């Protein structure tokens, strides 16, 4: 099922031994369009420190009560690597974070969440070669079979979801509206659609477009250009946030634009990975 990033703001985050805080934002990977971290305001118990929570930590969500339980403790949060959420998160910070919790690195593999992983599920650390508690970064290299220090200068391409809300959305031949919210797959944490408000151009018309159809992003000008024609967007199926977004409507949207859907594409990739 798909969830709105705007809807999930202020969701409570519950550790195994008490509440941690509430969600204020999300960091997404602007290359693969996947939510990599939840930004959580801890409140008074930790001097209102903002911390990052990886989807690897999440357990089954309590959507009814707007609560996201995690399989970590408040003590772990308290002693986790300090990351300034107001500054770009470096790969070095991400490696320290992953090593601290014993999570696999999500970059460098064929899956969305690492080699062969398409959902942020905790798997056997031995199977993934993930770092064990107490390992150093150098020891992590031998466990994972890679050289983490080669990635220290990588650009993680992490962006704040909240900061891009309101971005101008352009078709290849003209303006169409503004980014209203993003819809996220609750299983993989992939951003499946951008919700575009076109009411300044076509009254009462809200549409969905896939990040796969993005041609260019101009961060300086706060704009996104799509590889779509303006008329095609105008004629696309309308999105009603009060109605269920089912697979039939998703299929209609992809067929309208003549583009392959994500569920078949990912299934083929998973089958290919399983054969290798």
Secondary structure, DSSP 8 states (H G I E B T S, - for coil): -EEEHHHHTT-EEEETTEEEEEEEEEEEETTTTEEEEEEEE--GGGTT-EEEEEGGGB-S-BTTTTEEEBSS-HHHHHTS----TTS---HHHHHHHHHHHT----TTSSBTTBTT-SS-----HHHHT---TT--HHHHHHHHTS-GGGGTT----EEEHHHHTT-EEEETTEEEEEEEEEEEETTT-BEEEEEEE-TTTSTT-EEEE-GGGEEEEETTTTEEEESS-HHHHHTS----TTS---HHHHHHHHHHHT---HHHHHHHHHHHHHH-
